[in-house]
Amino acid sequence: MATDIELLESWRGGDRTAGSELFERHFDAICRFFANKVDRDVDDLVQRTFIACVEGKERFRGHSSFRTYLFGVAHNVLRSTLRTRKRESDRLDFGMTSVFDLGLAPTTLLAAGQEQALMLQALRRIPIEYQLVLELYYWEDMEASELAEVLELPEGTVRSRIRRAKQLLEEQLRCVSDSDALLKSTMSDLDGWARSLRAKVKLDAPPAT
């Protein structure tokens, strides 16, 4: 099986089959990245991410994995998209503003139970930068070193952000829960419930490359 780098090089050279294989290999993960943060055009954002990946091929030197490079591109696409959707874009602080604050209501994640529904509500109410850190951490099993590459931050800063994100998530779980029993059930296995949402992304077939 060809590696990501081999497929990327073939795609850059005009091999559309290699591009399609690379796209399909990472489609689910990139779709998950956008699914809980925007209320429409997920497929378009995924497509834009892969197009930007090829157009910016000179920036990828192979020092990191293609996966972290791709998520870094997706991160930039997300930030640009959210800024264009907000009127006062220069005041949009991703470290302070949540998906909920922006009035977005993502519908591509379907919770199977009360704990998952509560978790989704809480995730959407913490600042976007903390939300995406937790989703990459839980859903894509990224380590702090990989997150540091995606976010272009020092690894120590990322570790601090993961801890802070968990604190913010717990605070929001307490705010949105109207049942002590449900809150206790969710908090008793915070990591488990967060990871279980990975399988709840409603995916469409990837568009042709």
VOGU-3710 file (C-alpha; in Angstrom, 3 decimals, decimal comma):
1> matdielles> 0,000/0,000/0,000  1,336/3,396/-0,980  2,121/5,848/1,807  0,427/9,228/2,090  3,574/10,949/0,864  3,830/8,687/-2,183  0,192/9,309/-3,052  0,625/13,056/-2,608  3,633/13,156/-4,905  1,767/11,156/-7,546
11> wrggdrtags> -1,234/13,459/-7,245  0,994/16,509/-7,631  2,341/14,878/-10,783  -1,126/14,588/-12,278  -2,218/11,120/-11,131  -5,910/11,642/-10,347  -6,285/8,059/-9,104  -3,665/8,718/-6,430  -5,478/11,912/-5,482  -8,775/10,067/-5,140
21> elferhfdai> -7,195/7,398/-2,952  -5,573/9,997/-0,709  -8,835/11,905/-0,485  -10,840/8,818/0,478  -8,216/7,764/3,032  -8,598/10,999/5,006  -12,122/12,098/4,104  -13,802/10,784/7,267  -11,318/12,467/9,596  -11,470/15,856/7,853
31> crffankvdr> -15,255/15,656/7,719  -15,321/15,025/11,479  -13,113/18,068/11,952  -15,705/20,374/10,384  -18,894/18,534/11,324  -19,364/19,867/14,853  -18,270/23,427/14,120  -20,249/24,570/11,071  -23,918/24,363/10,165  -23,566/23,893/6,405
41> dvddlvqrtf> -21,190/23,275/3,488  -19,111/20,569/5,204  -18,386/18,855/1,878  -17,282/22,164/0,379  -14,908/22,819/3,278  -13,436/19,332/2,941  -12,918/19,909/-0,781  -11,311/23,310/-0,131  -8,952/21,698/2,361  -7,671/19,171/-0,177
51> iacvegkerf> -7,383/21,783/-2,915  -5,404/24,061/-0,579  -3,238/21,093/0,316  -2,151/20,658/-3,294  -1,907/24,368/-4,073  0,354/24,819/-1,052  2,528/21,796/-1,803  5,744/23,804/-1,492  5,001/24,406/2,197  4,977/20,689/2,968
61> rghssfrtyl> 8,539/19,440/3,300  7,779/16,040/4,753  9,214/16,884/8,174  5,879/15,993/9,775  3,185/13,528/8,771  0,848/14,317/5,916  -2,017/13,846/8,396  -0,933/16,689/10,670  -0,188/18,857/7,642  -3,698/18,198/6,320
71> fgvahnvlrs> -5,340/19,051/9,644  -3,253/22,220/9,779  -4,693/23,221/6,413  -8,208/22,332/7,633  -7,639/24,502/10,706  -6,783/27,475/8,508  -9,813/26,844/6,272  -12,080/26,735/9,331  -10,739/29,979/10,773  -11,090/31,762/7,425
81> tlrtrkresd> -14,634/30,457/6,948  -15,866/31,479/10,381  -14,343/34,922/10,028  -16,116/35,531/6,723  -19,418/34,510/8,298  -19,132/37,003/11,143  -19,786/40,657/10,454  -17,144/42,028/12,823  -14,512/39,519/11,779  -11,611/41,473/13,266
91> rldfgmtsvf> -13,156/40,966/16,707  -13,578/37,204/16,398  -11,357/35,609/19,038  -11,255/31,814/18,672  -9,899/31,546/22,181  -13,022/33,234/23,555  -15,812/32,601/21,036  -17,723/29,322/20,768  -19,793/27,783/17,988  -22,809/28,495/20,195
101> dlglapttll> -21,817/32,174/20,463  -21,731/32,408/16,657  -25,285/31,100/16,448  -24,253/27,976/14,549  -26,248/24,789/14,989  -24,278/21,898/13,485  -26,553/19,034/12,471  -24,115/16,456/11,110  -23,559/14,792/14,479  -26,337/12,610/15,815
111> aagqeqalml> -26,204/11,671/19,483  -27,345/8,156/20,353  -28,011/8,802/24,039  -28,470/11,478/26,634  -24,827/11,496/27,662  -23,687/12,034/24,083  -26,264/14,778/23,533  -25,080/16,529/26,674  -21,460/16,179/25,571  -22,245/17,720/22,174
121> qalrripiey> -23,972/20,692/23,775  -21,035/21,280/26,094  -18,436/20,977/23,313  -20,263/23,569/21,222  -20,270/26,028/24,121  -16,540/26,107/24,848  -14,264/28,411/22,793  -13,575/27,043/19,318  -9,819/26,606/19,831  -10,483/24,477/22,906
131> qlvlelyywe> -13,263/22,555/21,179  -11,062/21,547/18,269  -8,227/20,543/20,613  -10,536/18,143/22,443  -12,064/16,765/19,268  -8,653/16,075/17,709  -7,452/14,623/21,011  -10,453/12,341/21,503  -11,637/11,591/17,966  -8,334/11,429/16,068
141> dmeaselaev> -6,186/10,163/18,963  -3,673/12,945/18,417  -0,864/13,343/20,904  0,300/16,730/22,141  3,235/16,700/19,701  0,872/16,195/16,735  -1,515/18,867/17,975  1,435/21,230/18,281  2,148/20,745/14,565  -1,491/21,277/13,580
151> lelpegtvrs> -1,893/24,421/15,693  1,673/25,676/15,192  2,166/26,040/18,937  4,826/24,824/21,402  4,042/21,382/22,768  3,975/22,711/26,321  1,330/25,247/25,339  -0,754/22,490/23,768  -0,593/20,360/26,911  -1,808/23,320/28,944
161> rirrakqlle> -4,583/23,906/26,434  -5,749/20,284/26,688  -5,994/20,588/30,476  -7,831/23,891/30,241  -10,174/22,523/27,570  -11,184/19,643/29,827  -11,886/22,091/32,646  -14,047/24,242/30,362  -15,896/21,172/29,119  -16,679/20,081/32,659
171> eqlrcvsdsd> -17,918/23,580/33,495  -20,251/23,596/30,503  -21,515/20,097/31,267  -22,633/21,397/34,658  -24,245/24,451/33,058  -26,285/22,654/30,388  -27,310/19,583/32,388  -30,734/19,661/33,999  -30,312/16,251/35,631  -27,903/15,423/38,424
181> allkstmsdl> -28,057/11,746/37,480  -27,223/12,466/33,825  -24,394/14,800/34,802  -22,953/12,193/37,159  -23,184/9,487/34,481  -21,442/11,681/31,907  -18,746/12,919/34,267  -18,011/9,400/35,493  -16,540/8,521/32,097  -15,768/11,859/30,484
191> dgwarslrak> -13,082/10,456/28,181  -15,246/7,521/27,130  -18,297/9,612/26,227  -16,168/12,145/24,367  -14,495/9,409/22,312  -17,816/7,678/21,588  -18,975/10,684/19,557  -16,399/9,857/16,882  -18,717/7,259/15,374  -21,703/9,616/15,288
201> vkldappat> -20,620/11,799/12,393  -23,126/11,429/9,569  -20,869/11,104/6,531  -21,784/11,453/2,885  -19,771/9,829/0,148  -16,641/11,863/-0,686  -16,956/13,976/-3,814  -14,806/13,122/-6,793  -11,306/14,544/-6,813
//
